[in-house]
Amino acid sequence: MQTLFADFSLWLRIATVPVYVGAIVLISELLHRYTDTNPEQVRKVVHIGTGNVIIIAWLLDLPAWVGITSGVLAGIITLVSYRLPILPGVNSVGRKSLGTFFYAVSIGVATAIFWPLNLPQFGVIGILIMAWGDGLAAIIGQRFGKHPYTIFGNTKSWEGTLTMLVVSYAIVSIVLLNVNGNIWQTWVVGIPVAIVATGVESIAQWGLDNLTVPLSSAGLAFLVDRFLNGCSHL
């Protein structure tokens, strides 16, 4: 009986993932169909909203296979959506990019790497930097960006870049504060991670930032955290 209850509890927790993602997609489609919301803003609703699924997986202690399976299924759906109009609210921005596909892949890969290591916080850091850092940078840059610059063919704004830098640092610090506590390492790890994430996002092409930013951020946060905590024990 206890095992049966545990299985039911697990599946109930797992069910929150498709329900949550479905709600985000539904909201995006309603915005697309029934409001005059800019298509790029609709896309960012999905971008930021779906990224938060990593928090659900972390807080509910979902097994790694849930994130991996979700990443694979989402990747397949996004690839199909480039051929068939099954997600018009997501793919209505008038530009060809595999960014949504790479985003799904990054969630699956981050989960596959850090959940088995019992270090989910680093996967969370990587995905949230992409979700909130990149998402808010685009919104702020488009709305308030008055100082553009071009790098490797990408036109960005200093306002958006600064937003990416600040939000990335805040995400690393908040996540590690909840895991490691208020120690000096918590406030230092985010500095190199934020700088690298911002740099990678600035030069990425063809939507590859949705893969390179979260994975490089997660990997670097892990390495810097291990290094600093190792030094503190010398």
Salt bridges, closest charged atoms under 4 A:
GLU40 OE1 - ARG95 NH2 3.04
ASP134 OD2 - LYS44 NZ 3.55
ASP134 OD2 - HIS47 NE2 3.38
GLU159 OE2 - HIS147 ND1 2.55
GLU201 OE2 - LYS156 NZ 2.89
ASP225 OD2 - ARG226 NH2 2.60
